[in-house]
Amino acid sequence: MAFVKVQKSKAYFSRYQVKYRRRREGKTDYRQRKRLVTQDKNKYQSPKYRLVVRFTNKQVICQIAYSQIDGDRILVSAYSTELPRYGLSVGLKNYAAAYCTGLLVARRLLAKVGLDDVYEGNTEVDGEVVSTEYDGKTYFVEEVDDDKKPFRALLDVGCRATTTGCRIFGALKGAADGGLDIPHSEKRFPGYDRDAKEYDAEMHKERIFGGHVGEYMEYLEEEDNQKYNEQFKAYIEEGIEADGLEELYEEVHEKIREDPSPSAKKDFTPDKSYKRKAKDSIEDRKARVQAKKDAKNAELEEDDE
């Protein structure tokens, strides 16, 4: 018999260390989190804020969070399911919706901390990266106020792959245009060519206003009308056409800037009329079983006769 080397011996297993639970579940990248959370010691426990962007099967979630020893605290949050308030009721998970959600969380946060008048952000969306040098530091806002510095947050992407054109960067661009100071570059935005090292801001602007959705709508309407009616059924019911998408998103951006405050919570009153059926006693259950047995026996006797 040939010699077989033992790859994982008793010594290996005696030293094996189980990874953290959220790492085993694939929920937290601790290498990334450590760098996003760790604060300089000379800043005396001042929070290090993060722009947390997450995508579910139905919505976009944007939060401004900071960590403490017993867990994270959420300063403000915005969901793309809030966008129907501002006139957008369909396509709540695409790139344009991610931009709107990022803009909403930025304006909501600045209104909360009293910086919404000082830092209005980029009101004319052009897809360009805005940055300013001030006092030897780079701030990703148009102009830095002498008295009040911009609100800085770091992008937290979680376990998502940061590929060029990813929707995460749509939320980042929306928050940056909303007035937040978020360090970034154009290298992951739609329209950046890695080989030529060139950035086409017009392509990014088109993506922000749903141009890619409009193009696909026009293509399907011409090539496969049945698939168009199935895939864009919600758009058709709302009367949204490919030509009107840019105007629609412009109106949504304006409405978000006018009133970024969260909607009032609805009072929940449970339905107390419903009462659970009382559980049968052991005697009732035995009687029910015996009745079934008697009925079956009677049926078998009839068949024999």
C-alpha positions as a printed NumPy array, in Angstrom:
array([[  0.   ,   0.   ,   0.   ],
       [  1.34 ,   3.441,  -0.955],
       [  2.181,   5.979,   1.704],
       [ -0.588,   8.559,   2.197],
       [  0.342,  11.804,   3.888],
       [ -2.14 ,  12.977,   6.518],
       [ -3.053,  16.528,   5.487],
       [ -5.156,  17.439,   8.505],
       [ -3.78 ,  15.803,  11.585],
       [ -4.817,  15.91 ,  15.225],
       [ -2.476,  18.871,  15.714],
       [ -4.349,  20.773,  12.998],
       [ -7.758,  20.226,  14.54 ],
       [ -6.559,  20.986,  18.072],
       [ -5.502,  24.442,  16.855],
       [ -8.494,  25.078,  14.593],
       [-10.328,  28.31 ,  15.395],
       [-13.933,  28.741,  14.35 ],
       [-14.65 ,  31.968,  12.461],
       [-17.14 ,  34.533,  13.737],
       [-20.781,  33.625,  13.288],
       [-21.595,  36.434,  10.851],
       [-18.513,  35.501,   8.809],
       [-19.711,  31.876,   8.647],
       [-23.124,  33.114,   7.524],
       [-21.517,  35.303,   4.854],
       [-23.038,  38.488,   6.303],
       [-20.04 ,  40.491,   7.54 ],
       [-16.635,  41.135,   6.008],
       [-14.671,  41.719,   9.211],
       [-11.505,  42.788,   7.408],
       [-13.465,  45.589,   5.773],
       [-15.456,  46.414,   8.906],
       [-12.336,  46.785,  11.059],
       [-10.982,  49.468,   8.725],
       [-14.31 ,  51.273,   8.478],
       [-14.964,  51.308,  12.212],
       [-11.542,  51.852,  13.813],
       [-11.123,  55.495,  14.821],
       [ -7.906,  57.404,  15.577],
       [ -7.142,  57.518,  19.282],
       [ -6.527,  61.248,  19.215],
       [-10.149,  61.833,  18.158],
       [-11.489,  60.84 ,  21.576],
       [-14.302,  58.451,  20.639],
       [-15.825,  60.747,  18.014],
       [-18.006,  58.543,  15.781],
       [-16.771,  57.34 ,  12.412],
       [-19.825,  57.493,  10.179],
       [-20.591,  55.039,   7.377],
       [-22.961,  55.203,   4.44 ],
       [-24.395,  51.682,   4.516],
       [-25.969,  50.594,   1.206],
       [-27.836,  47.299,   0.944],
       [-30.051,  45.743,  -1.75 ],
       [-32.868,  43.303,  -1.087],
       [-35.103,  41.562,  -3.625],
       [-37.536,  44.489,  -3.56 ],
       [-35.825,  47.661,  -2.361],
       [-32.692,  49.738,  -1.748],
       [-31.709,  50.56 ,   1.836],
       [-29.39 ,  53.464,   2.703],
       [-28.349,  54.218,   6.278],
       [-25.925,  56.526,   8.053],
       [-24.474,  54.412,  10.87 ],
       [-21.709,  54.543,  13.459],
       [-20.418,  51.827,  15.739],
       [-20.227,  51.547,  19.511],
       [-18.881,  48.812,  21.742],
       [-22.289,  47.126,  22.018],
       [-23.305,  47.466,  18.367],
       [-24.088,  49.927,  15.597],
       [-26.334,  52.964,  15.889],
       [-28.373,  54.249,  12.948],
       [-28.489,  58.031,  12.65 ],
       [-30.91 ,  58.188,   9.704],
       [-32.166,  55.736,   7.106],
       [-33.969,  55.873,   3.783],
       [-35.696,  53.166,   1.755],
       [-36.6  ,  53.128,  -1.905],
       [-40.114,  52.065,  -0.843],
       [-40.519,  55.696,   0.312],
       [-40.087,  56.968,  -3.253],
       [-43.814,  56.63 ,  -4.165],
       [-44.289,  59.669,  -1.877],
       [-42.183,  61.617,  -4.35 ],
       [-43.837,  60.328,  -7.501],
       [-41.787,  57.205,  -8.298],
       [-43.832,  54.041,  -7.827],
       [-42.066,  51.615, -10.215],
       [-38.494,  50.419, -10.675],
       [-37.56 ,  50.776,  -7.007],
       [-34.366,  48.718,  -7.271],
       [-32.558,  49.981, -10.373],
       [-29.618,  52.393, -10.651],
       [-31.813,  55.497, -10.863],
       [-33.788,  54.441,  -7.764],
       [-30.519,  53.823,  -5.897],
       [-29.439,  57.386,  -6.775],
       [-32.765,  58.773,  -5.487],
       [-32.456,  56.806,  -2.236],
       [-28.889,  58.05 ,  -1.687],
       [-30.043,  61.626,  -2.33 ],
       [-32.912,  61.162,   0.125],
       [-30.724,  59.855,   2.96 ],
       [-28.203,  62.679,   2.421],
       [-30.786,  65.459,   2.514],
       [-32.546,  63.85 ,   5.48 ],
       [-29.302,  63.635,   7.448],
       [-28.197,  67.196,   6.698],
       [-31.628,  68.482,   7.696],
       [-31.306,  66.595,  10.984],
       [-27.86 ,  68.002,  11.849],
       [-28.633,  71.506,  10.561],
       [-26.339,  71.522,   7.518],
       [-28.947,  71.387,   4.754],
       [-28.755,  75.143,   4.048],
       [-24.941,  75.23 ,   4.151],
       [-24.367,  72.208,   1.877],
       [-27.036,  71.958,  -0.82 ],
       [-24.991,  69.549,  -2.921],
       [-25.054,  69.325,  -6.689],
       [-28.455,  70.571,  -7.868],
       [-27.59 ,  70.114, -11.568],
       [-26.834,  66.431, -12.093],
       [-23.969,  66.047, -14.573],
       [-22.229,  62.828, -13.449],
       [-18.949,  64.593, -12.638],
       [-16.959,  63.961,  -9.446],
       [-16.847,  67.104,  -7.308],
       [-13.94 ,  67.772,  -4.926],
       [-12.397,  70.795,  -3.206],
       [ -9.004,  71.39 ,  -1.591],
       [ -9.313,  73.217,   1.715],
       [ -6.659,  73.657,   4.393],
       [ -4.5  ,  70.91 ,   2.888],
       [ -7.353,  68.358,   2.814],
       [ -9.636,  67.105,   0.053],
       [-13.385,  67.42 ,   0.581],
       [-15.851,  65.919,  -1.886],
       [-18.206,  68.895,  -1.914],
       [-18.382,  71.962,  -4.144],
       [-17.439,  74.498,  -1.46 ],
       [-16.314,  74.211,   2.153],
       [-17.796,  76.563,   4.733],
       [-15.319,  78.257,   7.102],
       [-17.43 ,  77.649,  10.214],
       [-19.023,  74.275,   9.541],
       [-17.156,  71.444,   7.848],
       [-19.105,  69.001,   5.638],
       [-20.476,  65.768,   7.078],
       [-18.08 ,  62.965,   6.172],
       [-19.163,  59.346,   5.776],
       [-17.396,  56.292,   4.344],
       [-19.092,  53.914,   1.918],
       [-19.945,  50.509,   3.408],
       [-20.743,  47.99 ,   0.649],
       [-20.963,  44.885,   2.838],
       [-20.209,  41.666,   0.958],
       [-21.231,  42.952,  -2.476],
       [-18.716,  42.887,  -5.335],
       [-17.669,  46.437,  -6.251],
       [-17.716,  46.052, -10.018],
       [-17.731,  49.031, -12.374],
       [-21.268,  50.348, -12.806],
       [-22.655,  48.585,  -9.736],
       [-25.874,  50.067,  -8.303],
       [-24.112,  50.681,  -4.988],
       [-22.254,  53.525,  -6.647],
       [-25.553,  55.005,  -7.778],
       [-26.508,  55.4  ,  -4.11 ],
       [-23.024,  56.811,  -3.43 ],
       [-23.406,  59.388,  -6.201],
       [-26.854,  60.361,  -4.946],
       [-25.535,  60.904,  -1.413],
       [-22.543,  62.876,  -2.726],
       [-24.818,  65.084,  -4.855],
       [-27.013,  65.493,  -1.792],
       [-24.212,  67.274,   0.074],
       [-22.362,  64.526,   1.965],
       [-18.564,  64.365,   1.941],
       [-17.864,  60.796,   0.79 ],
       [-14.36 ,  59.956,  -0.489],
       [-14.632,  58.405,  -3.955],
       [-13.384,  58.57 ,  -7.542],
       [-14.906,  58.01 , -10.963],
       [-13.197,  54.631, -11.488],
       [-16.247,  52.566, -10.518],
       [-18.927,  54.771, -12.054],
       [-20.693,  53.767, -15.293],
       [-18.859,  55.345, -18.196],
       [-15.322,  54.746, -16.947],
       [-13.018,  52.925, -19.384],
       [-10.249,  51.141, -17.487],
       [ -8.106,  50.504, -20.561],
       [ -8.231,  54.049, -21.904],
       [ -8.382,  55.548, -18.378],
       [-11.168,  57.872, -19.507],
       [-14.458,  58.761, -17.867],
       [-17.621,  59.555, -19.824],
       [-19.77 ,  61.62 , -17.459],
       [-22.625,  61.783, -19.976],
       [-23.031,  58.001, -19.851],
       [-23.238,  58.168, -16.064],
       [-25.787,  60.992, -16.237],
       [-27.889,  58.909, -18.633],
       [-27.83 ,  56.007, -16.158],
       [-28.881,  58.295, -13.285],
       [-31.963,  59.393, -15.227],
       [-32.9  ,  55.833, -16.249],
       [-31.717,  56.103, -19.851],
       [-30.705,  52.427, -19.933],
       [-34.221,  51.435, -18.824],
       [-35.77 ,  53.653, -21.511],
       [-33.571,  52.135, -24.22 ],
       [-34.55 ,  48.611, -23.202],
       [-38.237,  49.606, -23.12 ],
       [-38.015,  50.922, -26.688],
       [-36.108,  47.85 , -27.844],
       [-38.628,  45.408, -26.368],
       [-41.613,  47.374, -27.644],
       [-40.272,  47.073, -31.196],
       [-38.862,  43.526, -31.075],
       [-41.135,  41.607, -28.681],
       [-44.319,  43.415, -27.728],
       [-45.647,  40.525, -25.618],
       [-42.526,  40.467, -23.454],
       [-42.683,  44.254, -23.185],
       [-46.247,  44.092, -21.858],
       [-45.231,  41.448, -19.311],
       [-41.952,  42.948, -18.124],
       [-43.059,  46.599, -18.002],
       [-46.628,  45.96 , -16.922],
       [-46.322,  48.26 , -13.887],
       [-44.855,  51.05 , -16.048],
       [-47.734,  50.737, -18.533],
       [-50.346,  50.839, -15.75 ],
       [-48.756,  54.015, -14.359],
       [-48.652,  55.545, -17.832],
       [-44.841,  55.842, -17.843],
       [-43.17 ,  55.793, -21.246],
       [-39.516,  55.605, -22.22 ],
       [-39.451,  59.247, -23.353],
       [-40.753,  60.555, -20.015],
       [-38.301,  58.835, -17.662],
       [-35.777,  61.692, -17.481],
       [-38.473,  64.238, -16.693],
       [-39.94 ,  61.891, -14.07 ],
       [-36.619,  61.475, -12.239],
       [-35.963,  65.242, -12.359],
       [-39.292,  65.824, -10.607],
       [-38.47 ,  63.167,  -8.011],
       [-35.105,  64.833,  -7.263],
       [-36.805,  68.212,  -6.818],
       [-39.472,  66.808,  -4.481],
       [-36.853,  65.018,  -2.363],
       [-34.964,  68.283,  -1.891],
       [-38.176,  70.1  ,  -0.963],
       [-39.168,  67.669,   1.802],
       [-36.73 ,  64.893,   2.766],
       [-38.348,  64.309,   6.172],
       [-39.63 ,  60.792,   6.912],
       [-43.353,  60.162,   6.752],
       [-45.336,  60.096,   9.973],
       [-45.715,  56.694,  11.564],
       [-49.152,  55.146,  11.389],
       [-50.735,  53.965,  14.617],
       [-51.153,  50.213,  14.656],
       [-54.295,  48.773,  16.21 ],
       [-54.5  ,  44.985,  16.223],
       [-57.71 ,  43.205,  15.255],
       [-59.094,  42.   ,  18.584],
       [-62.219,  40.433,  17.11 ],
       [-60.323,  37.284,  16.166],
       [-60.161,  34.628,  18.872],
       [-58.233,  31.419,  18.621],
       [-60.323,  28.263,  18.723],
       [-60.198,  26.513,  22.072],
       [-58.024,  23.418,  22.154],
       [-59.908,  20.089,  22.251],
       [-59.648,  18.061,  25.427],
       [-58.235,  14.513,  25.445],
       [-61.768,  13.105,  25.789],
       [-62.969,  15.019,  22.725],
       [-60.003,  13.811,  20.65 ],
       [-60.566,  10.183,  21.701],
       [-64.26 ,  10.461,  20.891],
       [-63.457,  11.906,  17.435],
       [-61.052,   9.039,  16.696],
       [-63.565,   6.451,  17.912],
       [-66.265,   7.974,  15.692],
       [-63.976,   7.631,  12.662],
       [-63.239,   4.012,  13.575],
       [-66.945,   3.186,  13.98 ],
       [-67.767,   4.806,  10.645],
       [-65.017,   2.862,   8.893],
       [-66.071,  -0.436,  10.498],
       [-69.667,   0.153,   9.46 ],
       [-68.532,   0.84 ,   5.896],
       [-66.501,  -2.398,   5.802],
       [-69.455,  -4.424,   7.151],
       [-71.69 ,  -3.04 ,   4.403],
       [-69.145,  -4.047,   1.768],
       [-68.989,  -7.634,   3.176],
       [-72.763,  -7.988,   3.043]])
